[in-house]
Amino acid sequence: MEELHLTWRADIDALQFAAGNGGQCFIHRLALRRLIGPRPSPEECLTFARQNAAALLAAARRKIEASETPAQRNFHLNSRQVRRSLS
C-alpha cells in the first residue's frame, strides 16, 4: 500500500496529500463528514485517510486520468469521488 504523506491544513480545514500529477490533492472536512460522521476532528480525518489511503489515491488518479485537472495543479476531491473509490 502506498503512503499518502498526509498533512492536516488547519488554515483551509482540509486534508492534503501529493496527488501524483505534480500538484496537491485536498479533501475538505465538510466532504469527510459525509464519510466519517457529522463533526470529525482533524485526527479522525487523518485516521480515516490512513485507513483508506488506497481509495483516496485511486480517487485522485481517477480525477487526473479523466483530465479534470491539469498537470501540476492542485485540486479537491468531494465526498462522492471518494465514496466511489471506497466501494
N, CA, C and O atoms as a MOPAC input file, in Angstrom:
PM7 MOZYME 1SCF
protein

 N      0.84200 1    -1.18300 1     0.00000 1
 C      0.00000 1     0.00000 1     0.00000 1
 C      0.88600 1     1.24500 1     0.00000 1
 O      1.86300 1     1.31300 1     0.74500 1
 N      0.55000 1     2.21200 1    -0.82000 1
 C      1.29000 1     3.45300 1    -0.88800 1
 C      0.95600 1     4.33800 1     0.30000 1
 O     -0.15800 1     4.32000 1     0.82400 1
 N      1.95000 1     5.11100 1     0.70900 1
 C      1.73100 1     6.05100 1     1.80400 1
 C      1.33700 1     7.39900 1     1.22400 1
 O      1.86500 1     7.81200 1     0.19200 1
 N      0.42400 1     8.07500 1     1.87300 1
 C     -0.09100 1     9.33700 1     1.35700 1
 C      0.73000 1    10.55700 1     1.74800 1
 O      0.63500 1    11.58100 1     1.07100 1
 N      1.52200 1    10.49900 1     2.79500 1
 C      2.22000 1    11.68300 1     3.30000 1
 C      1.20700 1    12.78600 1     3.56700 1
 O      1.27000 1    13.87800 1     3.00100 1
 N      0.28800 1    12.46400 1     4.43600 1
 C     -0.83300 1    13.34600 1     4.76100 1
 C     -0.42000 1    14.53500 1     5.60800 1
 O      0.49800 1    14.46700 1     6.42600 1
 N     -1.12800 1    15.61200 1     5.38200 1
 C     -0.98500 1    16.81600 1     6.19300 1
 C     -2.38200 1    17.32800 1     6.48600 1
 O     -3.26100 1    17.29900 1     5.62500 1
 N     -2.57800 1    17.79700 1     7.71100 1
 C     -3.83100 1    18.48700 1     8.01600 1
 C     -3.57100 1    19.97400 1     7.87700 1
 O     -2.68200 1    20.52000 1     8.53100 1
 N     -4.35000 1    20.63100 1     7.02300 1
 C     -4.21800 1    22.06200 1     6.79700 1
 C     -5.30900 1    22.78500 1     7.57700 1
 O     -6.44000 1    22.90400 1     7.10500 1
 N     -4.97200 1    23.26600 1     8.76400 1
 C     -5.94100 1    23.96400 1     9.60700 1
 C     -6.42400 1    25.26100 1     8.95200 1
 O     -7.55700 1    25.68800 1     9.17700 1
 N     -5.56900 1    25.88400 1     8.14600 1
 C     -5.94400 1    27.15500 1     7.52200 1
 C     -7.08800 1    26.99400 1     6.51500 1
 O     -7.84200 1    27.93800 1     6.27800 1
 N     -7.21800 1    25.80200 1     5.92300 1
 C     -8.31500 1    25.55600 1     4.98000 1
 C     -9.22100 1    24.42400 1     5.44300 1
 O    -10.16000 1    24.05400 1     4.73900 1
 N     -8.94300 1    23.86500 1     6.63600 1
 C     -9.77200 1    22.82000 1     7.24100 1
 C     -9.89200 1    21.60600 1     6.31900 1
 O    -10.99200 1    21.13900 1     6.02200 1
 N     -8.71900 1    21.09800 1     5.86400 1
 C     -8.72600 1    20.01600 1     4.88000 1
 C     -7.49000 1    19.13200 1     5.00200 1
 O     -6.44800 1    19.54700 1     5.50900 1
 N     -7.63900 1    17.90100 1     4.52000 1
 C     -6.50600 1    17.00100 1     4.33500 1
 C     -5.77100 1    17.41900 1     3.08100 1
 O     -6.37200 1    17.95600 1     2.15100 1
 N     -4.46700 1    17.17300 1     3.05400 1
 C     -3.66500 1    17.45300 1     1.87600 1
 C     -2.72200 1    16.28700 1     1.64800 1
 O     -2.14100 1    15.76500 1     2.60000 1
 N     -2.56000 1    15.86500 1     0.38200 1
 C     -1.56400 1    14.85700 1     0.03100 1
 C     -1.13300 1    15.04800 1    -1.41400 1
 O     -1.85100 1    15.65100 1    -2.21200 1
 N      0.05400 1    14.52700 1    -1.74800 1
 C      0.56800 1    14.62100 1    -3.11600 1
 C     -0.33100 1    13.81000 1    -4.02900 1
 O     -0.63800 1    12.65000 1    -3.75200 1
 N     -0.74800 1    14.43200 1    -5.11900 1
 C     -1.75400 1    13.84300 1    -5.99000 1
 C     -1.18400 1    12.93300 1    -7.06700 1
 O     -1.92000 1    12.12500 1    -7.63200 1
 N      0.08800 1    13.03800 1    -7.36200 1
 C      0.66600 1    12.21900 1    -8.41700 1
 C      0.70400 1    12.93900 1    -9.75600 1
 O      1.16900 1    12.37000 1   -10.74400 1
 N      0.22900 1    14.16500 1    -9.81000 1
 C      0.26200 1    14.95400 1   -11.03600 1
 C      1.19900 1    16.15700 1   -10.88900 1
 O      1.22600 1    17.04900 1   -11.73700 1
 N      1.96100 1    16.15900 1    -9.80000 1
 C      2.82200 1    17.28900 1    -9.51300 1
 C      2.15800 1    18.33200 1    -8.64200 1
 O      2.79600 1    19.29700 1    -8.22200 1
 N      0.87900 1    18.14200 1    -8.36800 1
 C      0.12300 1    19.06000 1    -7.52100 1
 C     -0.29300 1    18.39200 1    -6.22500 1
 O      0.13200 1    17.27900 1    -5.91700 1
 N     -1.11500 1    19.07800 1    -5.48600 1
 C     -1.62100 1    18.57500 1    -4.21200 1
 C     -3.11700 1    18.33000 1    -4.31200 1
 O     -3.83600 1    19.05000 1    -5.00500 1
 N     -3.56800 1    17.30800 1    -3.61500 1
 C     -4.99000 1    16.98900 1    -3.54400 1
 C     -5.48300 1    17.36800 1    -2.15500 1
 O     -4.80300 1    17.13300 1    -1.15600 1
 N     -6.67400 1    17.95800 1    -2.10500 1
 C     -7.27700 1    18.38000 1    -0.85400 1
 C     -8.64700 1    17.74000 1    -0.70700 1
 O     -9.38700 1    17.58300 1    -1.67800 1
 N     -8.96800 1    17.37400 1     0.52100 1
 C    -10.30900 1    16.88600 1     0.83800 1
 C    -10.76600 1    17.66600 1     2.06600 1
 O    -10.23300 1    17.48500 1     3.16000 1
 N    -11.73700 1    18.51600 1     1.88000 1
 C    -12.22500 1    19.38200 1     2.93800 1
 C    -12.95000 1    18.57800 1     4.01200 1
 O    -13.56400 1    17.55100 1     3.72300 1
 N    -12.87500 1    19.04800 1     5.23800 1
 C    -13.53900 1    18.34900 1     6.34400 1
 C    -15.05000 1    18.22700 1     6.10700 1
 O    -15.65100 1    17.24200 1     6.53600 1
 N    -15.66900 1    19.18900 1     5.44300 1
 C    -17.10500 1    19.08900 1     5.14700 1
 C    -17.40800 1    17.90000 1     4.24600 1
 O    -18.45600 1    17.26900 1     4.38900 1
 N    -16.50400 1    17.58500 1     3.31800 1
 C    -16.68600 1    16.40000 1     2.47700 1
 C    -16.49000 1    15.13800 1     3.30800 1
 O    -17.19300 1    14.14600 1     3.11300 1
 N    -15.54800 1    15.17300 1     4.22100 1
 C    -15.26500 1    13.98400 1     5.04100 1
 C    -16.38000 1    13.67800 1     6.02500 1
 O    -16.56800 1    12.52100 1     6.40300 1
 N    -17.11500 1    14.68300 1     6.44300 1
 C    -18.18700 1    14.41400 1     7.41400 1
 C    -19.25600 1    13.50500 1     6.81000 1
 O    -19.93900 1    12.78600 1     7.54000 1
 N    -19.40500 1    13.53200 1     5.51000 1
 C    -20.36100 1    12.64400 1     4.84600 1
 C    -19.86500 1    11.20500 1     4.83100 1
 O    -20.64000 1    10.27900 1     4.58900 1
 N    -18.58900 1    11.01900 1     5.08800 1
 C    -17.99600 1     9.68500 1     5.09100 1
 C    -17.70400 1     9.17700 1     6.49900 1
 O    -17.73400 1     7.97200 1     6.74900 1
 N    -17.42300 1    10.09500 1     7.41200 1
 C    -16.99700 1     9.73000 1     8.76800 1
 C    -18.09100 1     9.95000 1     9.80000 1
 O    -18.35600 1     9.07700 1    10.62600 1
 N    -18.71600 1    11.09700 1     9.75500 1
 C    -19.70800 1    11.46800 1    10.75800 1
 C    -19.87500 1    12.97100 1    10.77200 1
 O    -19.14800 1    13.67900 1    10.07500 1
 N    -20.81700 1    13.47100 1    11.55300 1
 C    -21.20400 1    14.88400 1    11.47600 1
 C    -20.12500 1    15.89600 1    11.86400 1
 O    -20.10200 1    16.99400 1    11.30700 1
 N    -19.24800 1    15.57100 1    12.78300 1
 C    -18.23600 1    16.53500 1    13.23100 1
 C    -16.88200 1    15.86100 1    13.42800 1
 O    -16.39700 1    15.75900 1    14.55400 1
 N    -16.27100 1    15.40000 1    12.33600 1
 C    -14.99000 1    14.70800 1    12.51900 1
 C    -13.87700 1    15.68700 1    12.91200 1
 O    -13.76600 1    16.78300 1    12.36400 1
 N    -13.07600 1    15.26400 1    13.85800 1
 C    -11.92300 1    16.06300 1    14.26400 1
 C    -10.82300 1    15.89600 1    13.20700 1
 O    -10.87800 1    14.97500 1    12.39200 1
 N     -9.84000 1    16.77500 1    13.22100 1
 C     -8.71100 1    16.58200 1    12.30800 1
 C     -8.05200 1    15.20900 1    12.48700 1
 O     -7.64700 1    14.58100 1    11.50800 1
 N     -7.94500 1    14.74700 1    13.72900 1
 C     -7.34200 1    13.43800 1    13.99600 1
 C     -8.18200 1    12.31000 1    13.38900 1
 O     -7.62900 1    11.36400 1    12.82800 1
 N     -9.50300 1    12.40200 1    13.49500 1
 C    -10.38300 1    11.39300 1    12.89500 1
 C    -10.26400 1    11.40600 1    11.36800 1
 O    -10.29700 1    10.35400 1    10.72900 1
 N    -10.12900 1    12.58100 1    10.79900 1
 C     -9.95700 1    12.69700 1     9.34700 1
 C     -8.64100 1    12.06000 1     8.91100 1
 O     -8.59800 1    11.34200 1     7.91200 1
 N     -7.57500 1    12.31900 1     9.65500 1
 C     -6.27800 1    11.72300 1     9.33300 1
 C     -6.31600 1    10.20900 1     9.47800 1
 O     -5.75700 1     9.49600 1     8.64400 1
 N     -6.96300 1     9.71100 1    10.51600 1
 C     -7.08100 1     8.26700 1    10.71600 1
 C     -7.86000 1     7.63200 1     9.56600 1
 O     -7.44700 1     6.60500 1     9.02600 1
 N     -8.97900 1     8.23800 1     9.19400 1
 C     -9.77500 1     7.74800 1     8.06700 1
 C     -8.91600 1     7.70200 1     6.80000 1
 O     -8.95100 1     6.71900 1     6.06000 1
 N     -8.15500 1     8.75600 1     6.55700 1
 C     -7.32700 1     8.82000 1     5.35100 1
 C     -6.24000 1     7.74700 1     5.36500 1
 O     -5.97700 1     7.12500 1     4.33500 1
 N     -5.61400 1     7.52500 1     6.50200 1
 C     -4.58600 1     6.47300 1     6.59000 1
 C     -5.19600 1     5.09300 1     6.33600 1
 O     -4.60800 1     4.26500 1     5.64200 1
 N     -6.36600 1     4.85700 1     6.89800 1
 C     -7.02800 1     3.55600 1     6.74100 1
 C     -7.54000 1     3.33300 1     5.31800 1
 O     -7.72400 1     2.19200 1     4.89600 1
 N     -7.76600 1     4.40600 1     4.58900 1
 C     -8.32500 1     4.32000 1     3.23700 1
 C     -7.39600 1     4.94900 1     2.19600 1
 O     -7.85500 1     5.49400 1     1.19300 1
 N     -6.09400 1     4.86800 1     2.44500 1
 C     -5.11000 1     5.50100 1     1.57000 1
 C     -5.24400 1     5.05000 1     0.12100 1
 O     -5.19400 1     5.87800 1    -0.78800 1
 N     -5.41000 1     3.76700 1    -0.10500 1
 C     -5.50600 1     3.26000 1    -1.47200 1
 C     -6.71600 1     3.84300 1    -2.19400 1
 O     -6.63000 1     4.18100 1    -3.37400 1
 N     -7.82900 1     3.96200 1    -1.50100 1
 C     -9.04000 1     4.51500 1    -2.12000 1
 C     -8.87500 1     6.00500 1    -2.42000 1
 O     -9.34300 1     6.48300 1    -3.45300 1
 N     -8.21700 1     6.73400 1    -1.53100 1
 C     -8.01100 1     8.16300 1    -1.77100 1
 C     -7.08800 1     8.38800 1    -2.96200 1
 O     -7.33100 1     9.26400 1    -3.79200 1
 N     -6.02100 1     7.58400 1    -3.03800 1
 C     -5.12500 1     7.69200 1    -4.18100 1
 C     -5.83800 1     7.31000 1    -5.47600 1
 O     -5.63400 1     7.94600 1    -6.51000 1
 N     -6.66900 1     6.27900 1    -5.42000 1
 C     -7.42600 1     5.87000 1    -6.60800 1
 C     -8.37100 1     6.97600 1    -7.06100 1
 O     -8.50100 1     7.22500 1    -8.26000 1
 N     -9.02400 1     7.63600 1    -6.12600 1
 C     -9.93300 1     8.73200 1    -6.46800 1
 C     -9.15700 1     9.88500 1    -7.10600 1
 O     -9.61000 1    10.47700 1    -8.08600 1
 N     -7.99100 1    10.19800 1    -6.55000 1
 C     -7.17100 1    11.27800 1    -7.11300 1
 C     -6.69800 1    10.91100 1    -8.51300 1
 O     -6.75100 1    11.73900 1    -9.42200 1
 N     -6.24000 1     9.68600 1    -8.69300 1
 C     -5.77100 1     9.25600 1   -10.02300 1
 C     -6.90200 1     9.23600 1   -11.03700 1
 O     -6.71800 1     9.60000 1   -12.19900 1
 N     -8.06700 1     8.81000 1   -10.58900 1
 C     -9.23200 1     8.79700 1   -11.48900 1
 C     -9.53200 1    10.21600 1   -11.98700 1
 O     -9.81600 1    10.41400 1   -13.16800 1
 N     -9.46900 1    11.18500 1   -11.09700 1
 C     -9.74400 1    12.56400 1   -11.48200 1
 C     -8.65600 1    13.08300 1   -12.43200 1
 O     -8.95800 1    13.77900 1   -13.40100 1
 N     -7.40600 1    12.74700 1   -12.15600 1
 C     -6.30100 1    13.16500 1   -13.01800 1
 C     -6.42900 1    12.52700 1   -14.39600 1
 O     -6.30200 1    13.20800 1   -15.41300 1
 N     -6.68200 1    11.21500 1   -14.42900 1
 C     -6.78500 1    10.49700 1   -15.70600 1
 C     -7.98300 1    10.94500 1   -16.54000 1
 O     -7.95400 1    10.84800 1   -17.76700 1
 N     -9.01700 1    11.42800 1   -15.89300 1
 C    -10.18300 1    11.92400 1   -16.62000 1
 C     -9.92000 1    13.33300 1   -17.16400 1
 O    -10.80900 1    13.97300 1   -17.72800 1
 N     -8.68600 1    13.79800 1   -16.98400 1
 C     -8.28000 1    15.12900 1   -17.44800 1
 C     -9.11800 1    16.23400 1   -16.82900 1
 O     -9.31900 1    17.28700 1   -17.43400 1
 N     -9.59800 1    15.99200 1   -15.63800 1
 C    -10.36100 1    17.01600 1   -14.93600 1
 C     -9.44900 1    17.99200 1   -14.21400 1
 O     -9.90000 1    19.02700 1   -13.72300 1
 N     -8.18000 1    17.66400 1   -14.15100 1
 C     -7.23000 1    18.56100 1   -13.51400 1
 C     -5.92100 1    18.52800 1   -14.30100 1
 O     -5.37500 1    17.44800 1   -14.52700 1
 N     -5.41300 1    19.66700 1   -14.71700 1
 C     -4.16400 1    19.70900 1   -15.47900 1
 C     -2.96500 1    19.30900 1   -14.62900 1
 O     -3.02400 1    19.32700 1   -13.40000 1
 N     -1.87800 1    18.94700 1   -15.30100 1
 C     -0.64900 1    18.58300 1   -14.60400 1
 C     -0.16800 1    19.74100 1   -13.74000 1
 O     -0.32000 1    20.91200 1   -14.09000 1
 N      0.40500 1    19.38500 1   -12.62300 1
 C      0.98800 1    20.31600 1   -11.66300 1
 C     -0.01300 1    21.31600 1   -11.09300 1
 O      0.36100 1    22.41900 1   -10.69300 1
 N     -1.26200 1    20.93200 1   -11.05900 1
 C     -2.28700 1    21.78400 1   -10.45600 1
 C     -2.83200 1    21.11900 1    -9.20900 1
 O     -2.91800 1    19.89300 1    -9.13500 1
 N     -3.19300 1    21.91700 1    -8.24500 1
 C     -3.85700 1    21.42600 1    -7.04800 1
 C     -5.33700 1    21.24000 1    -7.35600 1
 O     -5.88700 1    21.91700 1    -8.22500 1
 N     -5.98100 1    20.31500 1    -6.63800 1
 C     -7.40400 1    20.09000 1    -6.83900 1
 C     -8.02600 1    19.48900 1    -5.59700 1
 O     -7.32700 1    19.01100 1    -4.70300 1
 N     -9.34400 1    19.51900 1    -5.55100 1
 C    -10.10700 1    18.96700 1    -4.43500 1
 C    -10.84600 1    17.71100 1    -4.87400 1
 O    -11.23200 1    17.56900 1    -6.03500 1
 N    -11.03400 1    16.81200 1    -3.93000 1
 C    -11.94100 1    15.68300 1    -4.12500 1
 C    -13.16000 1    15.94000 1    -3.25900 1
 O    -13.04500 1    16.45700 1    -2.14800 1
 N    -14.32500 1    15.57800 1    -3.76800 1
 C    -15.53300 1    15.69200 1    -2.96200 1
 C    -15.90400 1    14.32100 1    -2.39600 1
 O    -15.28200 1    13.31600 1    -2.74100 1
 N    -16.90000 1    14.28100 1    -1.54400 1
 C    -17.27000 1    13.02600 1    -0.88100 1
 C    -17.72300 1    11.97000 1    -1.88600 1
 O    -17.46700 1    10.78300 1    -1.68600 1
 N    -18.38100 1    12.37700 1    -2.94400 1
 C    -18.85800 1    11.43200 1    -3.95800 1
 C    -17.68300 1    10.74300 1    -4.65900 1
 O    -17.71100 1     9.53300 1    -4.88300 1
 N    -16.66000 1    11.51500 1    -5.00000 1
 C    -15.48300 1    10.95400 1    -5.65900 1
 C    -14.76100 1     9.97200 1    -4.74500 1
 O    -14.30500 1     8.92300 1    -5.19800 1
 N    -14.65500 1    10.30200 1    -3.47800 1
 C    -14.01200 1     9.39200 1    -2.52100 1
 C    -14.87600 1     8.14800 1    -2.30800 1
 O    -14.36200 1     7.02900 1    -2.29800 1
 N    -16.16000 1     8.33900 1    -2.14200 1
 C    -17.07100 1     7.21500 1    -1.90000 1
 C    -17.01000 1     6.18900 1    -3.02800 1
 O    -17.03400 1     4.98600 1    -2.76800 1
 N    -16.93100 1     6.65000 1    -4.28400 1
 C    -16.81900 1     5.73200 1    -5.42800 1
 C    -15.60700 1     4.83700 1    -5.31900 1
 O    -15.66000 1     3.66800 1    -5.69900 1
 N    -14.51300 1     5.37300 1    -4.80200 1
 C    -13.29300 1     4.58300 1    -4.66300 1
 C    -13.32800 1     3.65500 1    -3.45800 1
 O    -12.58000 1     2.67900 1    -3.40500 1
 N    -14.18400 1     3.94700 1    -2.50000 1
 C    -14.31400 1     3.08900 1    -1.32400 1
 C    -15.11800 1     1.83100 1    -1.62100 1
 O    -14.96300 1     0.81600 1    -0.94200 1
 N    -15.96800 1     1.89400 1    -2.62500 1
 C    -16.85400 1     0.75900 1    -2.95100 1
 C    -16.13300 1    -0.35700 1    -3.63300 1
 O    -16.74300 1    -1.37300 1    -3.96600 1

